[in-house]
Amino acid sequence: MARYSVERKEAILRKLLPPMNFSVPPTALNQQGDYRSLITTCRMHDIDPYDYLVDVLQRVGQHPSKDIGQLIPRRWKALFADNPL
């Protein structure tokens, strides 16, 4: 997997999480809140949010749906962080 500089990762995350703007539709604000929550959870568990998102987005198509709970940040760290796709 390609490694990116911290600056590049932050730039990508900023594109996912633009500044709060109350002129956007409520559904977009809810989605933005979901992203912020996910990234905050990653940081709480000492996971690089960029690495987590890249790995989970690559893994989700081939991961069994009955084991989808393994892809939440806390469990992902224990199971997959040492061997990302």
Buried (B, 14 or more C-beta within 10 A) or exposed (E): EEEBEEEEBEEBBEEBBEEEEEEEEEEEEEEBEEBEEBBEBBEEBEBBBBBBBBBBEEBEEEBEEEEEEBBEBEEBBEEBBEEBE
